[in-house]
Amino acid sequence: MDRIQESASVRVRLPGPLVDLFPGSVRRVEVEARTVREMIDALNARWPGMRDRLCDTTPAIRKHINVFIDGERAKLETKIEPGTEVFVLTAISGG
């Protein structure tokens, strides 16, 4: 099997307000991950502290953060196929 087939690279799109908190971070990034949990771990390895902004202590994705894969809301255990684009969005609320 060649390296291209072995790759578990996924594309992640991060929200501006999150990127603003981590100098040097970018809105679009590729990471190696097979689950949302692995994706968040990879983001945290690049930008320490990002996991705390995305996950609570239970651990679960924070209520004001949404992760979407193929238009479906994902959880930490959700599997990610190689080449998938993952969207991380912040919830907007108000009255």
C-alpha positions as CSV (number, residue, x, y, z in Angstrom):
1,M,0.0,0.0,0.0
2,D,1.5,3.4,-0.9
3,R,1.6,6.4,1.4
4,I,-1.3,8.2,-0.4
5,Q,-3.7,5.3,0.5
6,E,-2.3,5.1,4.1
7,S,-2.9,8.9,4.7
8,A,-5.8,9.8,7.0
9,S,-5.5,13.5,6.1
10,V,-8.6,15.6,6.5
11,R,-9.2,19.3,5.8
12,V,-10.5,21.4,8.7
13,R,-12.1,24.8,8.5
14,L,-11.9,26.8,11.7
15,P,-14.0,29.8,12.7
16,G,-12.4,33.3,12.7
17,P,-13.1,33.9,16.4
18,L,-11.2,30.7,17.3
19,V,-8.3,31.4,15.0
20,D,-8.0,34.9,16.5
21,L,-7.2,33.3,19.9
22,F,-4.2,31.4,18.6
23,P,-1.4,33.4,17.0
24,G,-0.1,31.6,13.9
25,S,-3.2,29.5,13.5
26,V,-5.1,29.5,10.2
27,R,-8.7,29.2,9.0
28,R,-7.9,26.1,6.8
29,V,-5.6,23.3,7.9
30,E,-4.9,19.7,7.0
31,V,-4.4,17.2,9.8
32,E,-4.1,13.4,10.2
33,A,-7.2,12.1,11.9
34,R,-9.6,9.2,11.8
35,T,-12.1,10.6,14.3
36,V,-13.2,14.0,15.5
37,R,-11.3,13.4,18.8
38,E,-8.1,12.7,16.8
39,M,-8.7,15.8,14.8
40,I,-9.0,17.9,17.9
41,D,-5.9,16.3,19.4
42,A,-4.0,17.2,16.2
43,L,-5.2,20.8,16.3
44,N,-4.2,21.0,20.0
45,A,-0.7,19.6,19.2
46,R,-0.3,22.5,16.7
47,W,-1.9,25.2,18.9
48,P,-1.8,24.2,22.6
49,G,-5.0,25.1,24.4
50,M,-7.3,24.7,21.4
51,R,-8.8,21.5,22.8
52,D,-10.0,23.4,25.8
53,R,-11.8,25.9,23.5
54,L,-13.5,23.1,21.6
55,C,-14.2,20.5,24.3
56,D,-15.5,20.6,27.9
57,T,-14.3,18.4,30.8
58,T,-16.8,15.6,30.3
59,P,-15.2,15.3,27.5
60,A,-17.5,16.4,24.8
61,I,-17.7,19.1,22.2
62,R,-18.7,22.4,23.9
63,K,-22.3,23.3,23.5
64,H,-21.5,26.5,21.6
65,I,-19.2,24.7,19.2
66,N,-20.5,22.7,16.2
67,V,-18.5,20.2,14.1
68,F,-20.0,19.2,10.8
69,I,-19.0,16.4,8.5
70,D,-20.9,16.0,5.3
71,G,-23.6,18.3,6.6
72,E,-24.2,16.3,9.7
73,R,-23.3,17.4,13.2
74,A,-20.5,15.2,14.7
75,K,-19.4,14.1,18.1
76,L,-15.9,13.2,19.4
77,E,-16.4,9.5,18.4
78,T,-17.6,10.4,14.8
79,K,-15.3,8.8,12.2
80,I,-13.8,10.9,9.5
81,E,-13.0,9.5,6.1
82,P,-9.6,10.5,4.5
83,G,-10.0,13.6,2.3
84,T,-13.1,14.8,4.1
85,E,-13.7,18.5,4.8
86,V,-14.7,19.2,8.4
87,F,-16.3,22.5,9.4
88,V,-15.9,23.8,13.0
89,L,-18.4,26.5,13.7
90,T,-19.3,28.7,16.7
91,A,-22.9,28.9,17.6
92,I,-24.5,32.4,17.4
93,S,-27.2,33.3,19.8
94,G,-28.9,36.4,20.9
95,G,-32.3,38.0,21.1
